[in-house]
Amino acid sequence: QLSTGQRQRLAIARALATNPRMIIFDEATSALDYESELVIQRNMKEICQGRTVFIIAHRLSTVRQADRIITLEKGMVVENNSPENLLASGGRYATLHNIQEGLYV
């Protein structure tokens, strides 16, 4: 019997085995332990190279390396920019980032 994290790693490997041009990761690291998540994050640049990748995540560390982040609120796009610009703008993404990083006061 595989754990949830093991099934998640297997699903990621299976998706990459076919070398798809587009990948959608929906909470792809949510059930992974910290070490496994770090391995995936370290390899994301290679995983994403030459592909269109959509990452749906609540853990913002998962999308830190993205070219563009789209922030949704109540099903509506409220922000759409690079991570750097979103952090500088002080909007919803920046607030969530600061909360998750323990920077919120």
C-alpha positions in Angstrom: 0.0 0.0 0.0 1.5 3.3 -1.1 1.2 6.4 1.1 -0.5 9.6 -0.3 2.9 11.2 -0.7 4.3 8.1 -2.6 1.2 8.1 -4.9 1.8 11.8 -5.5 5.4 11.3 -6.4 4.5 8.4 -8.7 1.8 10.5 -10.4 4.4 13.3 -11.1 6.9 10.7 -12.5 4.2 9.1 -14.6 3.2 12.5 -16.0 6.8 13.4 -16.9 7.6 10.0 -18.5 5.6 10.9 -21.6 7.5 14.2 -22.0 4.3 16.3 -22.4 4.3 19.9 -23.8 1.9 21.0 -21.1 1.6 20.0 -17.5 -1.0 21.0 -14.9 0.1 20.5 -11.3 -2.9 20.8 -9.0 -1.5 20.9 -5.4 1.2 18.6 -6.6 3.3 18.8 -3.4 0.5 19.0 -0.8 0.9 15.5 0.5 4.7 15.4 0.2 7.0 15.5 3.2 9.3 18.5 3.5 12.3 16.7 2.0 10.4 15.4 -1.0 8.9 18.8 -1.6 12.4 20.3 -1.6 13.5 17.7 -4.2 10.6 18.6 -6.5 11.2 22.4 -6.0 14.9 22.0 -6.8 14.1 20.2 -10.0 11.2 22.4 -11.1 13.3 24.5 -13.5 14.3 21.3 -15.3 10.8 19.8 -15.2 9.3 23.0 -16.6 11.9 23.6 -19.3 10.4 23.7 -22.8 6.9 23.2 -21.5 3.9 25.3 -20.5 3.2 24.5 -16.8 0.2 25.5 -14.7 0.8 25.2 -11.0 -2.2 25.4 -8.7 -1.0 25.9 -5.2 -1.8 27.2 -1.8 1.9 26.8 -0.6 3.5 29.8 -2.3 6.9 28.2 -2.0 5.7 25.9 -4.8 5.4 28.8 -7.3 8.3 30.9 -6.2 10.3 30.2 -9.4 7.3 30.9 -11.8 7.6 33.4 -14.6 4.1 34.7 -13.9 1.6 34.3 -11.0 -2.1 34.7 -11.3 -3.8 35.3 -8.0 -7.5 34.3 -7.7 -10.0 35.5 -5.1 -13.6 34.2 -5.2 -12.9 32.8 -8.7 -11.8 36.1 -10.1 -8.3 37.1 -11.2 -7.1 39.9 -8.9 -3.4 39.9 -9.8 -1.4 38.8 -12.7 2.4 39.5 -12.8 5.8 38.2 -12.0 6.5 37.2 -8.4 8.9 40.1 -7.9 6.3 42.7 -9.1 3.6 41.1 -7.1 5.7 41.2 -3.9 6.6 44.8 -4.6 3.0 45.8 -5.2 1.9 44.9 -1.7 -1.3 43.2 -2.9 -3.0 39.9 -2.1 0.0 37.7 -3.2 2.4 39.8 -1.1 0.2 39.5 1.9 -0.1 35.7 1.6 3.6 35.4 1.0 4.4 37.4 4.1 2.0 35.3 6.2 3.5 32.0 5.0 7.0 33.3 5.5 6.2 34.5 9.0 6.8 38.1 8.0 3.3 39.4 8.7 2.9 41.8 11.6 
